Amino acid sequence: MTTSELGLAKLLESLLRSHLGELERRLESLERREHFDRSGPPTGVEALPQQSLLLRAREAASLMTLSERKLWELTNRGEILSVRIGRAVRYDPADLREWIESNKRSGGI
């Protein structure tokens, strides 16, 4: 396996693990919802969303299959919106999806 193939394999493995984790969280959420449907609405920690509301730069870049450097470049140019909390920079998944949609182009010349 070449270095680039190894890197791609590691990226794919990481993405698969991420998606598997998300599916497991959704299944747990559905199981809890089924339980709470019988006993009333969830309160406290159970009422919080299972998915993060904001992503770190590394997570956002990975999901978009970009390097962190390219993500920072797009952020600094104002092309991708970010949320600053003190020194921390976070990304709203909805903003990332919006940027992707606005940058889609049809094929052809």
KEDO-119956 format. One line per field, with one value per residue (C-alpha): x, y, z; residue in three letters; residue number from 1; chain. Coordinates in steps of 0.05 Angstrom, whole numbers, plus 5000, padded with zeros to 4 digits. Each point is the difference from the previous one (the first is absolute). Layout:
BEGIN
px <- c(X  ...)
py <- c(Y  ...)
pz <- c(Z  ...)
r <- c(ALA  ...)
k <- c(NUM  ...)
c <- c(A  ...)
END
This chain:
BEGIN
px <- c(5000  5027  5003  4941  4959  5017  4978  4936  4986  5010  4953  4947  5008  4992  4938  4969  5013  4970  4938  4994  5004  4945  4956  5010  4981  4938  4980  5009  4959  4944  5002  4997  4943  4961  5012  4979  4939  4972  5025  4996  5047  5075  5028  5070  5057  4952  4968  5066  5015  5047  5037  5047  4970  5068  5061  5073  5043  5030  4931  4972  5060  4996  4925  5012  5062  5042  5064  4996  5044  4951  4942  5036  5014  4927  4980  5049  4974  4929  4977  4982  4966  5027  4981  5053  4995  5059  5060  4963  4973  4942  4958  4925  4986  4942  5048  5047  4942  4978  5071  5003  4932  5020  5065  4971  5010  4972  5048  5021  5036)
py <- c(5000  5068  5058  5035  4936  4990  5071  4990  4935  5034  5057  4951  4960  5064  5021  4931  5001  5069  4979  4936  5041  5046  4941  4970  5067  5005  4929  5015  5064  4960  4948  5055  5035  4935  4992  5073  4996  4954  5037  5074  5049  4998  5050  5022  4968  4956  5063  5025  4984  4941  5032  5059  5066  5027  4966  5013  5018  4930  4968  5050  4991  4925  4999  5045  4961  5063  5013  5043  5051  5006  5007  5056  5034  4998  5023  5059  5021  5000  4946  4951  5027  4983  5012  5029  4986  5035  4972  4937  4996  4954  4984  4990  4939  5037  5055  4948  4967  5069  5015  4933  5012  5070  4974  4942  5006  4960  4960  5020  5059)
pz <- c(5000  4982  5049  4966  5001  5073  5015  4962  5036  5068  4979  4978  5064  5041  4961  5008  5075  5004  4962  5041  5064  4973  4982  5069  5033  4957  5018  5074  4990  4967  5055  5053  4963  4998  5075  5014  4955  5053  5061  4979  4966  5014  5049  5019  4962  4959  4971  4970  4927  4990  4942  5013  4980  4978  4970  5013  4940  4995  5000  4949  4954  5004  4984  4940  4979  5002  5036  5062  4966  4942  5049  5037  4933  4981  5069  5000  4931  5028  4953  5056  5062  5068  5073  5046  5074  5031  4963  4978  4929  4986  4938  4994  4957  4968  4977  4970  4962  4975  4975  4965  4966  4978  4970  4960  4926  4943  4958  4930  4970)
r <- c(MET  THR  THR  SER  GLU  LEU  GLY  LEU  ALA  LYS  LEU  LEU  GLU  SER  LEU  LEU  ARG  SER  HIS  LEU  GLY  GLU  LEU  GLU  ARG  ARG  LEU  GLU  SER  LEU  GLU  ARG  ARG  GLU  HIS  PHE  ASP  ARG  SER  GLY  PRO  PRO  THR  GLY  VAL  GLU  ALA  LEU  PRO  GLN  GLN  SER  LEU  LEU  LEU  ARG  ALA  ARG  GLU  ALA  ALA  SER  LEU  MET  THR  LEU  SER  GLU  ARG  LYS  LEU  TRP  GLU  LEU  THR  ASN  ARG  GLY  GLU  ILE  LEU  SER  VAL  ARG  ILE  GLY  ARG  ALA  VAL  ARG  TYR  ASP  PRO  ALA  ASP  LEU  ARG  GLU  TRP  ILE  GLU  SER  ASN  LYS  ARG  SER  GLY  GLY  ILE)
k <- c(1  2  3  4  5  6  7  8  9  10  11  12  13  14  15  16  17  18  19  20  21  22  23  24  25  26  27  28  29  30  31  32  33  34  35  36  37  38  39  40  41  42  43  44  45  46  47  48  49  50  51  52  53  54  55  56  57  58  59  60  61  62  63  64  65  66  67  68  69  70  71  72  73  74  75  76  77  78  79  80  81  82  83  84  85  86  87  88  89  90  91  92  93  94  95  96  97  98  99  100  101  102  103  104  105  106  107  108  109)
c <- c(A  A  A  A  A  A  A  A  A  A  A  A  A  A  A  A  A  A  A  A  A  A  A  A  A  A  A  A  A  A  A  A  A  A  A  A  A  A  A  A  A  A  A  A  A  A  A  A  A  A  A  A  A  A  A  A  A  A  A  A  A  A  A  A  A  A  A  A  A  A  A  A  A  A  A  A  A  A  A  A  A  A  A  A  A  A  A  A  A  A  A  A  A  A  A  A  A  A  A  A  A  A  A  A  A  A  A  A  A)
END
